Amino acid sequence: MSSISIEWLAQLPYEEQERVLSRLASADEELSPIEINGKRFYIPTEVIGLIDSLWAQLGNTDPFPQAG
């Protein structure tokens, strides 16, 4: 396995790096997966609710099919 670096992040002070990485990590908790044409995307959980609501308004009784 190879490693990668984010060069702009490495240029920041250590405390700022921690703040940026902490915000990125917490953002993952608010994202949900959805699969479109065989590709998985992570979108805000609120958008999943909107999709389900629109799906139901179209007359569908089952939840919008999602990747788990």
N, C-alpha and C positions, 0 to 999 in steps of 0.2 A: 504494500500500500504506500502510495506516495503522499507527501504532505504538500499543502498549499499555504500561501501566505497572502494576506490582504495588505498590500504595501501601504496604502493610505492609513490603515488602522495602526500599523507598526510605527508610523511617524507621530502618533498622538502620545501624550503623557500616559503613564500606566493607569492612573485613576480614570482618565477619560476612556481608555480602552475597556476597562472594567464596566463603565457605565454603558457604553455602546453595546458590548456583548451581553450585558444583563438585560437591556431592553430588547435585543433580538431574541434572546432565550424566552422572555416572558411573552413576546408576540406569538410564539409558536403555540402557546396554551390557548390562544383565542382563535386559532385557525382550524378548519375542518377540511378533510379531503373530499374532493369531488372528481370523478373521472369523466373526461370528455374525449370521445374518439380514441380510447385506449391510453390516454395520457392522464396522469394524476396531477391535479392542481390543488393548492391549499389556499382557501379563501376564508375571510372572516366568518365566524359562526353565525352572525346576524344575517349574512347573505344567504346561508343555507335556509334559514327561516323564511326569508323572502321568497326563495325559489319554491319551497314547500307550499307557501301560501298561494303563489301564482299557479302552481301545479294544481292545487285544489280548486282554484277558481275556474280552471279549464274543465272541471267536472271529473277529475280523477279522485278516486277514493283512497288509493294506496299512496304512501309517501313517495316523493320523487326518488327514483332509484339512484343510490349513491354508492361509491366505493367505500368499503369499510376499512 
